[in-house]
Amino acid sequence: MRVNEKYSTLPAEDRSVHIINICAIEDIGYLPSEGTLLNSLSVDPDAECKYGLYFRDGRRKVDYILVYHHKRPSGNRTLVRRVQHSDTPSGARSVKQDHPLPGKGASLDAGSGEPPMDYHEDDKRFRREEYEGNLLEAGLELERDEDMYHINETRGLLKKINSVLQKITDPIQPKVAEHRPQTMKRLSYPFSREKQHLFDLSDKDSFFDSKTRSTIVYEILKRTTCTKAKYSMGITSLLANGVYAAAYPLHDGDYNGENVEFNDRKLLYEEWARYGVFYKYQPIDLVRKYFGEKIGLYFAWLGVYTQMLIPASIVGIIVFLYGCATMDENIPSMEMCDQRHNITMCPLCDKTCSYWKMSSACATARASHLFDNPATVFFSVFMALWAATFMEHWKRKQMRLNYRWDLTGFEEEEEAVKDHPRAEYEARVLEKSLKKESRNKETDKVKLTWRDRFPAYLTNLVSIIFMIAVTFAIVLGVIIYRISMAAALAMNSSPSVRSNIRVTVTATAVIINLVVIILLDEVYGCIARWLTKIEVPKTEKSFEERLIFKAFLLKFVNSYTPIFYVAFFKGRFVGRPGDYVYIFRSFRMEECAPGGCLMELCIQLSIIMLGKQLIQNNLFEIGIPKMKKLIRYLKLKQQSPPDHEECVKRKQRYEVDYNLEPFAGLTPEYMEMIIQFGFVTLFVASFPLAPLFALLNNIIEIRLDAKKFVTELRRPVAVRAKDIGIWYNILRGIGKLAVIINAFVISFTSDFIPRLVYLYMYSKNGTMHGFVNHTLSSFNVSDFQNGTAPNDPLDLGYEVQICRYKDYREPPWSENKYDISKDFWAVLAARLAFVIVFQNLVMFMSDFVDWVIPDIPKDISQQIHKEKVLMVELFMREEQDKQQLLETWMEKERQKDEPPCNHHNTKACPDSLGSPAPSHAYHGGVL
């Protein structure tokens, strides 16, 4: 629906779009973020206005709220103005002294006997008066409230199957009318003045729902200019300049409590925003009806993602159980645990660490088999195909929603008209134009160029590089911590402490990483928003895309850098005994356990993933809002008068909503799920249970977000959208990257390829016996560098001559001792070959899935075609009716001009007169 037609399509006498304008009073120490509570202290509030949902007449519904503060020496007072619109020339009114607004208060003119305000307050008041007068001329109705005090269908077999499925799933369906399966769909068309006779306008008050009405009002608010602000345009600029403190549409009413009038908000709370209905489907159509298409698409995507996690979780559990079932049959881990082999390993650190038995790493080796087994490769291929199937399934679901929500003809070009310049952009343009005026230069068509933004671009580049460097520095610090801690624990006299060095160091380091990641996530989110603001993007769409790019880049690096280190760098640049690699010439690089680094990668991934979900969901999204509410309640209780409880009961709807948190956009919600999607897909080869934990988290996340939108946030302005925007491209990119990363994890991090090479090239009996010994190289302890040999070489009770270490190198008795052996090159070639084959095969299979599954379901494409045919028939019939009416009118006019028919003039009388064709008004065909 085109914006410029939304609010100008009804006849002049029928237009009835309303707005309520609240004037709240600002105290010197008032902070809007603290959620000021506004209470009506009138003794007998008008019951017919239904607590602020309607105008004082009880019939006209309130669609939008404007709030502004101003200072008065006499105290804090709040004015709410309501102004009625009239289309007659004599009835057009603006906010003037001689035309006071209806309501208990008079106009806010300087002649009220109050002390004069400062220049800034006068300027804001003049802007408000002009802006509100322009709103009246645009056709809105405003009303001032009383004085207030500031207290702080299928056939055959498919039909039968669908009927059975409906009966089975009926208990988990929300009890919402919009969620019931529809067998008919009304023919729809964007409303316009030229075609208004095609629509059913019998009930003009309910022709548009509350979401659409508030959107219409918001568009008028954005388009109405205020010339006193010069280059300022619309409500966004007035909000940015402090002329108004808030602007928001109203919720439909209360969602909880006794004797609450039934409304969509209450229905959403009962059937969607409670944890007790977690097992039910979401009422997506009702969500869209109440919050708009953009928010509806987010929850629809989240629901599809959560549903698709169910099969991935089941397969992941099967892979994990397979590892448990075959643990005792794994020959390499059995050899490592067999003490009869008596394999002596080289020290893990210089001086303080001594020689150790490989059998002491038995538990780690057995646990590694849970995630490092042949089923892991299958699961990696499955998850790559799962990601492609998920994207295709969402595209089809999105197309169904577009059809159901009448978005198939919606294009971004239609919304481009709505991309008004942001208030901050207009402020910068105004500042630039004033500078040019002071220099007596031409100020026409002033806009921001790249030269104006160059300092911001430079700041962005330097800041992003610096923050990425900070992330790398923190990871390096944690590495040094691990090395130092391992050396310190090795000197402990307790055998139990020395035997659990790896587990202790890994667990504590991961916890440190988790805390740092969570803290930096919040910091990087704020910095990304600040960096985007200083760029001063022109439109909200541009602002959102730039913010998403910066926030995703920083949070991706922050969340995955420690995991990338363990997966691809730990143990790769260690060196060998007698020639180790050192950091800062003091700290020896870490080594992987004899069973590889995959188990440590699993621990790192699981703790970071679960920790982020539990802490960020429970603490940040639940705990902090509840703490804010408690603080506001305690402050209110201390400052409220004795009859405060009675006042609270009589709070108006706009007062309750003003106390809610402003809507900050969907970027944080999407970002949280995108990072989780990365955990589920990027390193799933090392943690098959990741989809299961993501599923459990999302079941709670859906209801948590729903509750937040219904109960804790102001109602957002409904925004039309036909897709999830840039997030879809990010998801596709992560899916492609996951194939490459999992190929390298299987090939280089796990022992899957070395085992295959040994089994088919070096095994004498076609089994894995001798694999562990094949992967270990020998070192003569006499070749240690000075000062690096163990301080206690007899710690094992015997003198060690040869120790073993994990690598493919020549033995000390070889001519080229300690050089890389040919086995290393054979394994490396097999690893690279596996990466190439795996990546191309899985990519081909993913693209095949993409090609096989059509983006648009066949039944939807048929219905869309049928709608177009019916629409053409409707318009052709309409044109025929118009033509018949025109011909009838012309015939009547011709009859008037001809002489009257009598017996003397029979030639002038036609045999039959054309009768006028009946006029038809089509209110929507039924498909």
N, C-alpha and C positions, 0 to 999 in steps of 0.2 A: 504494500500500500504506500503510495507516494505521500511523503510528509506534507507537502504543500496542499494536498487534498484532504488530509485527515480532518482538519478543523474548519474547513470552509465549504463543506459539502452540504450541510443541512440548510434549509431555507432560513432567512434571517430571523423570522419569528420563532423558529424551532431550535436554534442553537442554544445549548444550555450546558456549557462546560464551566465548571466552578473551581474556585481556588480560595483557600483560607490563608490569610497572611498573619502570622503570629509575630508580635513585636515583643521580644523578651528584653529585659533590662540587664545591663552588664554592671557588675560590681568591679571595683578597681582590681581586686585580686582574683577575679573569676578566670578559671581555666576551662575551656570547652571540653577538653579531653576527660575531665573528671565526671562528666555526665550530670549536669545540673538538673535538679528536679524542680519542675514548675507545678505549683498547686493552685487550684482555683479556690479563693477564699470567699466567694459569693455565698450568701446564706441560702438562697434558693435557686440553684442552677436550673436552666431550662431543660426539663426532662425530654421535650420533644426533639432536642438536637442529638439525643442518643450518645451522650458523652463525646461530643466532638466529631462524630462521623458524618453529621449532617449540618446544614445551615440552621439558623435559628427558626426557620419556618418548619423544620422537620421533614421537608420533602426533597430539597436539593442536596445532593451528596457532595461531600468534600473530596476533592481529587488530589490536592497538593497543598503543601505547607511551606510558607516562607517565614523565616525567623530572623530577626535582627535585634541587636543590642544597642542601647545608647545610655549615656551617663546622665544622671540628674542629681543635683546636690541634695534634693529632698528625700532620696531613697530609691530603692529598686522597684520599678513597676513594670508590668508587662501589659502590652496592648495587643489585642488580636483584632484585625480589621477584616470585615466582610463587605464587599462592594458588589452590587448587582448590576449586571450589564443590560443595556437597552440599545436596540438597533435604530430607533427613530432618531432623526437629526437633532431634535430638541432634547433627547434623553441621553445623549453622549456626555458622560461626565468624567472628570479627572479629579485628583485629590487636591481640592482647592479650599480656601477658607470659606468661600461663598457657597460651596456645595459640600457640606459635611457628609462623611460616610455614614451609612446606617450602622447602628449599634449604640452601645452605651457611651463610648468615648467620642470626643470631638476630634477634629483633624489636628494633626501635629504641626500647627503653625506657630510661628514665633509669638503670636499675640496671645498666648495662653497665660501670660503673667508669670512665667518662670524666668529665672536668670538666663541670660544668653549663653549658648554653648560655644565651645571652641570652634575654630575654623573647620577642622576635620569632621566634627559631628554635623555642622551645618552643611558641609559639602555632601556628606552621606545622605542627610535628610532630603536635600534638593534632588539628589539622584533617585532616591526612592520615590519621591512624589512624581517626578517625571516618568519613571519606569512604570509605576502603578497606573498612572493615567494612560500610558500607551497600552498597558494590558487591558484596560477597560475598552479602549478603542478597538483592540484586537478581538473583542468578543468574550473576554473572561468576566466572571462575576467574583467580586471580592467582598468579604465581610469582616468587620472588626469585632473582636470579642470583647467581653467585659474586662475591666481593669483587674490585674492580677499581681500578686506579690511573688518575688523571687526568693524562695526559701533554699535553695541549693538542692469372503464366503466361499466355501468349497462344496463339492458334490461327491456322491457315491462313497467309495471307501475312505477317501480323505476326510469327508465330512464326518463319517462315523468315528474315525481316529481322533479328529479334533474334538468331537463331542466327548469321547472317553477321556482325553487329556484334560478337557475343561473340568470335568467332574473330579478328576484326580487332583488337579491343582487348585480347585476352588478354595480349600482351606487356607492356601497361602496367597490368595488374591486379596488386595485391599478392598475394603467395602466402600468403593468410590464409584459413582455413576460413570465418570469418564473412563474408567478402566475396563468397563464391560465391553465385550467384543461387539463391534458395530457391523451390522449387515448392510447399512445404507450410509452414504455420505452425500451431504448436500452440496450442490454445485456452488462454488464460491468464486467471487470476483472482487478485486480491489474496489473499495467504495470510492465513488467520485460523484461530484455534483451533477455531471451530465447524465449519469446512469442511475440516479437515485430512485427513479420510478421502478427500477427492477428489484428494489429491496423492500423488505417488510419493515416499515417505519411506524407500525401501530403503537409500539412502546419505545419512544425515543430515549427514555431514561435508562433502559436496559439494553439498548441496541449495541452499545459498546460496553464491554466488561470493565471492571475497575482498573485492570492492568493497562488496557488500551487507552482509557480515559486519562490516566496519569501520564502515559507516554505522549498523548496529544498535548496536554498541558505543558509538559516539559519542553516539547518542541516549540510551543509558543513562547515560553519563558526564554529559550535560547535565541529565538529570532527577534524578539522585541528589543529594540535598541534603546540606549540611553545616551543622548547627545552630550549631556553634561560631563560624561566620562570620555568624551571626544572619540577615541578609537575603540572604546569599550563597547562590546556587543553582547547582550544577553545576560542571563543569570549567572553563568560561570564566571564572567569577569566581575560582576558585582559581589559574588561570594569571595573571590580571590582578593578583592580590594577591601573586604570587611564591611561593605555596605549592608549585606545580609550575613547572618551567622550560619544559617543552615537552610536547606531546601530539600524536601523529601515528600514522597507520597505516603499516604496513611495505610497502615495495616487495616484489614477488614473488621477487626474487633479483637476482643480477648480470646485467648486460646485455651484457657483453663479457668476453673472456678465454677461455683454454683450459679444458676440462673443466667448463664452466659448465652447470648443469642447465637444460634447456629450460623456459622460462616465458613468460608473456605479455609481460613487460617486454622480454625478449630479442627476442621476435618483433616487438614494436613498434619496437625499435631497428633491426632488420635490414630491415624492410619499410616503415618510415615515418620514422624519425628520423635518416636519413642523407642527405647531399646527393646521393649517387650514385643515389638512387631518386626524384629530383625529377620524373621523367617519369611516374611511376605515380600511380594514384588513391590516395586516402587510405583506409586500413582503418577507416572511421568506426565500424563496429560494434564492432571490437576496442578502439578508443579509448574508446567509451562503456562497454564492459565493464570496462575497467581504471580509467578516471578518473571515470566517472559521466556522466549526461545533460547536465549544464550545460556541462562542458568539451567533450563530444562535439558539442553544438550549436554551440559557438564554431568548432571546426575544420570542421564541416560548412558553416556559413555562410561561413567564409573560403574554403573550396574552391569553393562556388557563386559567390561574388564573383569569384574568380580565373578561373573558367571563363567567366563572362559578360564578362570583360575581353577575351577573345580576339576576338569579333566587333567590339567597340568599337575595339580596336587596329587591326584590319584596315581598318576604314572610316577611321580617323584617318590611317593611312599612305596610303590612296588619296587623301584630301583633301590631304595634304601633297605627294604626287607630282603631283597636279593643279596645285597652285601652282607647283611647279618647272617643269612642262611649259609653263605659260602665262606664265611670267615675261617672256619676250621679246615677248609679244604684248600686254602691259599698257601701254596708251597713256599713262596718267598718269605711271608711273615712267619711261617712255621720254622724255617731255617734261621731267621733272625732270633727267634725265641728259644731255639735249641742251644742250651749251654754247652753241649758236647762239642760244638764247633769251635769254641774258645777263641773267637775272633777279638783281637785287641785293637781298639781304635786309637787314632792319634788325638792329642789334646785339642779341646775346643777353644782354648785361649792360651796365651803365653804365660809361662812361669807358674801362675797360681793353679792352673788346670792340670790335671794329671791324666794318665791313660785310663781308658774306660772300656768295659765290655759291651759289645754290641747287643747282647741279650738284655741289657738294662733298658733298651729302647723298645722292648717287646710290646708294651701297651700301645705306644704310638704307632707301631707298624701294623698291629691288628686293627686299630681304629682307622688307619688310612685306607684299609681295604673296603670300609663301608662306603667310601666315596670314590676310590680309585679302583674301579673294576670294569670289565667289558660293558656292563650295562650303562655306564656313564656316557660312553660314546653314543649309544643308542638314544639316551635321554637328551644329549646335546642336539642331535639331529631332530629329535621330536620337538624340542623347544623352539628351534629355528622355524620349523614348519608351523608350530603353534602360533608364533608371533605373526607369520604371514597370514594364517587363517584368521587370527584375531583382527588384524587390520581390514581384511576383506569382509568379515562378518560385521564389523562396525560400519563400514561404508554402506552395506546393504541396510542395516538398521537405521542409519542416518537418512538414507533415501526414503525409507518407509515413514520416518518421522516428518521429513520434509513434505511428503505427500499428505500425511494426515493433518499437518499443521499449515497447509496451504502455503508452502514455501517453494514449491517447484518452479514458480515463475519469478521468484525473488532473486535479484541480482545485486551484487555489491555496488554496481553503478547507481542503483536507486538509493542506496544508503549513502553514497558519496555526498549527496546534498546535505546530509545531516552531520558531515564531518566539519563542523564549525571550528575555527581556530580556538585553541585552548586559551584560558584566561591568562596564563603566564606568558604565552606568546604575544597576546595582545598588549600586555603590560610592557614587554620589551620593545614592541613596535612603537608604542606611545612614547616610551622613554627616548627611543632613537629619533622619533619625529620632533620631539621637543628640543632635542639638541640641535637638529637641523634648523628649526625655527629660530633658535637663539643665534645661529650663525647666518641667518637670512638666506637660507638655501631652500630650494624647491622640496616640498614634502609630499608630493603626490605619489601614491602607490609605494609607500614605504614598506619594506619587508626585510627580514633577516637573511643575510647572505652567509656563505661559508666563512667569510672573513670575520663576521660577527661571532660565529660559533667556533672559530679556530682555537681560542684558549680553552674552551670546554672540550673540544676533541682531543687536544693535547693532554689535558688533565685526565680524560678518560683513559687514554692509552697508557700514560705513566702509572695511573692508579691500578689499572687491571694487571699490568706487568708486575707491579709491586706486590699486589695481593696474591698473585700466583707464586711469586718468589717467597712470600711469607709462608704459604702452604708447604712449599718444598722444604723451607728451612725448618718448619715444625716437624715434618716427617724425618728429616735428617737428625733433628734433636732426639726424636723417639728412637731412632736407630742407635745413636750413641748411648742412650739410656739402656737399651737392651744389651749392648755389648758390655757396658760397665756393670750392669746388674748381674749378668751371667758370670763375669769375673769375680764379683763380690760374693755371690752365692757359692761359687766353687771353693772359696776359702772357709766356708762354714764347716764346723766340726760334725754336724749332724748328718749321718748317711742318708736319711730320708729327704733332707733338703737338697743335698747334692744330686740325688737320683731324680728329682722333679724340677731341675733347673729350667728345662725347656718349657714345661707347662706354666710354671710360675712367671717366667719372663714374658712369654707370649700373652698370657691372660692380662697381666698388669699393663703391658704396652698397648694392648687393644683397648682397654678401658680408658687409658689416657687419650688415645686417638679418638675414641667416641666422644669424650667430653669436649675435646678441642673442636671436633667436627660440628657438634651441636651449637657451641658458642659462636664459631665462625660462620655457621649458616645464618644466624640472626644478624651478625655484624655485616656479612656480605650482602644480605638482603637489603639492609638499610643503605649501605654504600651504593649498591646498584641503583636504587631509587634516586639517591642524591645525584649520582653521575648522570642519570637520565634527565633529571630536572634541569641541571645546568646546561644541557644541550638545547633546552627549550624547543622540543618538537612542536610542530604546528598543530597537529590533530591528535585526538585521543588514540586513534588507531596506531599512528606512528609512535606515540609515547609508549603504548603497551608493547608493541613489537620490540622496540629497543630495550625496554626494561626486561622483557622475557629473555632476550639474547644475553644480556649482561648477567642477569641473575642465574640463568642456567649454566653459563660458562663457569662462573665462579663456584657455584655449588657442585657442579659436576667434578671439577678439579679437587675441590675440598673433600668430597665424599669418597672418591675413588682412588686418589693418589696413594694412600697407605695400602690399598688392596692391590693396585698395580705393582707396587714395590715388592710385595711378597710373591706375587704371581710370576713376575718376569725378571726381577733384578736380584732378589735375595739368593745367595749361593752361586751366582753366575760369575762374579768377579772376585772370588776369594783368593785365587792363587793355589799354592800347594804347600805342604809342610816344608819348611826351609826357605820358602820364597813366597810368603803371604803378602797380600795387599793391605795397606793400612790407610785409615782416615786420619788426617792431620798427624801422620807419622806416629800415632799413639794407639789408635783403636783398630784392631784387626776386624776385617769384614766378617759378617755373619755367615754361617754355613747352614745348609738345610740338614734335616735329620736324615739318617740312612734310608728311611722310607720315602724321602722327598718332601717338598714343601706344600704338597696339596692339603695335608691335614691342617697345617698352620693357616693356609689360605681359607679353609673351611671355617676354622675358629674365628679368624678375622672378619670374614664376611657375615657370619651368623650373629656375632656380638654387635657389630656396627648396625646391621639391618634391624635386628630386634630392638636394640637400644634406641635407635632413632625413632622407631615406631612407638615404643612404649613411652619414652620420655616426652617426645614432641607432641604425641597425641594426648597423653594423660596430663602432662604438666602444663604445656603451653596452651593447648586448645580447651582443656577442661579446668585445670587448677587456677590458672591466671585469671580467666573471666570470673570465676566464682570468688576469687580473692578481691577483685575489683568491686564486685557487687557487695561483698561483706564490708569493705571499707566505706563505700557510699552509704550503706545502711547505717553503719556506726556514726558517720558524720551527720547524717540526717537525723538520727535519733538524739544526738547531742544538741543540734541546732533547732529542732522542730518545736513548735508551741505545744501546750498540753493537749489541744484538740487535734493533734496531727493525724491520728488514726482516722478521725472523721473526715479530714480533708483529703486523705489518700483515697478514700472510697469514692470521692467525687471528682477525681482527676479526669480531665478530658483526654480523648484519644491522642490528640497531637502532643499533649504533655507527656504521656506514657511513652510514645514513640520517640520523642525528643531525648528521653533519658537512655535510649538504646544506643549501641555502638554504630557508627556510620559504616556503610558497606565499602570495603576497600578493594573490591575486585576479585576475580577468580584466579589470578596468577598464583597466589600462595597455595591454593587448593590443587591446581593442576601440577605445580612444581613438586609438591610432596608425592603425588602419584607417579610422576615421570621418573623421579629419582628411585622410587620403589620398583618401577618397571625395569630400570637398569639393573638393580640388584637381582631381579628375577631372571633376567635374560643374559646379561653380560658374562657372569661367572657361574652360571647354573651347573656347569660341569663339575664344579667343586662343592656344590651345596644343593643336592636334589630336593631338599626340603624347603627351599626358599619359596616356591609357589604356595605351599601349605601355610606358611607363616604370613605371607602376603594376603592370602584368602581370609584367614582369621582376623587380620588387622582391618581389612576392607569391610567386613561385615559390621564391625563397630564404626568404622570411619563414615560409612554412608549415613547411619543414624546420627552420628555426632555432627556431621555437617548439616544434616537436615534440621536437627534441633537448634543449631546455631542460627540458621537462616530464619527459622520460624519464630524463635523466642528471644534471641539475643541481638539481632541486627535490625536496623531500620530497613523498611521495605525498599529494595533497590528499584531504580527506574528500569522498566522492562526494555530490553534491547533485542531487536530481531537479528537472528543469525541462522544460517543454513548449515554450518559446520563448526568444528572446534578450532578452526584457524590454524595458526602456525604450529600448534601442538601436534597436529597430525604428521607434519613433516619431521618434527623432532622424534616422534615415535618410530617412524619409518627409518630414520637415521640410526637410532639405537638398535633397531632390529637387524639392520645390515651390519653394524659394528659388532653386534653380539656373535654373529657367525664367525667373524675373523678372530675375535678374542677367544671364543671357545675352542677354535681350531688350535690356537697357540697354547692354551691351557692344557688341552689334551696332549699335544705334541711335546711341549717343552717343560711344563710344570709337573705333569704326572709321569709315571713310569710305564705308561701303556705302550709307547713305541719301543723303548729299550727291551721290554719283555717280548714283543713280537720279533724284534731283530734277533734276540737270543734264541727264541723258540725255533725260528726257521733257518738260522745261520750257524749257531754255535752249539745248540743242545745235541748231546750225543744220543739220547734216547727219546727225543721228541717231547720231553717234559720240561718243567721249569726248575728241576733240581739243578743246583749249581749257579742259579741266576745271581744270587746275592754275592757270591765270591767273584763272579764275572764282572760285576760293577765296581768292585773295590780294587784300588791300586795299593802297592806296597811302598813303604818308606823306611829307610835305614835311619835309626834315631841318631846315629853319629853325624848325620848331615844337617842337624839343626843349626841355625844361626846362633852366634854367641848371644847369650842372655835370653833365649827364647825357649830353652828346654825346660821341662817341668822341674819344679823345686823338689818334689818328692817322687823320684822315678820308681820307687819300690812301693807305691801306694797299693798296688794290686797284690803284693806279696811275692813278686818275682821280678827278675830283671827283664826288661823288654828290649829286644834287639830290632824287631821289625814291627811297625804299627801299620794299620790300614786306614785308608781314607777314600771317600767316594769320588771317583774320577776315572777317566780312561787315559792312563799314562803308562809309560814303559817302567818296568821294575828297576830297582837300583843295581841289579846285576847285569842289566842290558848295556850295550855299547852307548846307546843314546838314552841314558837313564833320565827318568822324569819328563821326557818329551811326550807330547800327545801321541797316542797310539792310533793305529789304523781303525780300531774299533770305534773310536770317537767319531771319525769321519763317516763310517758306515751308519752309525746311529743318527748323526746330524743330517745326512742325506735322506734317510728314512723319515726324519721329522719334517724336513722341508717338503718332501714329496707328499706327506700326509696333509700338511697345511694346504697345499695347492689343490689336491684332490678333494679334500673335505670342503674347502671353501667354495670351489666351483660347483661341486655336486649339490651342496645344500642351497647355494644361490640359485642354481637352475631349478631345483625342486620348489623353492619359494616362489620364483617367478612363474613356474608352472601352475602352482596353486592360485596365484594372482590372476593368471590368464583363464584358468578353468572356471573360477567363480565370477560370474558377472557382477559388476558394481550395482546395477539396478535390477531388482527382482523382476521376473517376467510379468507377474500379475500387476505390479505397480506400473510398469511401462505401458501395459494394456489399459489400465485405468486412466493414466495420464492422457493417453491418446483418445480414449472415450470422452474424457472431460473436454478436451479441445474440440472434438466434433460436436458435442452438445452445446458448447459455448458458441460455436459458429452458427449452429442452427438457431439458437436463442436470439442472437443478434440479427440474423437474417429475418427471423419472424418479426422481430421488433421493427426492422426497417420496412418490412411489408405492411405492418400495421400503420406505421407512420405514413407510408405512401397511400394507403387506402383512406386514411383520415384526410390527407391533403387533397386527394381526388374528390372526396365527398364534399369537403369545404369549397373547393373550386366549383363543383357542380351546383351547390347551393347558391353561391355567388352569381353564377351564370343564370340560374333560375330567377333570381331577384331582378336581374337586368332585363329579362325577356318580358313581353306583355303578358297579362293574365290570360289564362286558358279559358275560352268560351266556345260556344257553338259556331260563332262567326270566324274564329281563328283556330282551326284544328291542326294546322301545320306546326303551330308553335308548341303544341302539346306532345311531348314524348310519350311513348307507350308505357314506360315505367321510369320512375325516379330512383336514382341511386340512394340507397340508405347508408348512413354512416356505419363503418365497421366498428365493432366494439373494441374498446381499448383494453389491452391486457397488460397487467403488471406482474412480471415473473419474480417470484420471491425466492427462487432457487430451485433448480431441478434436482431430482433424486437419481443417483447412480444405482 
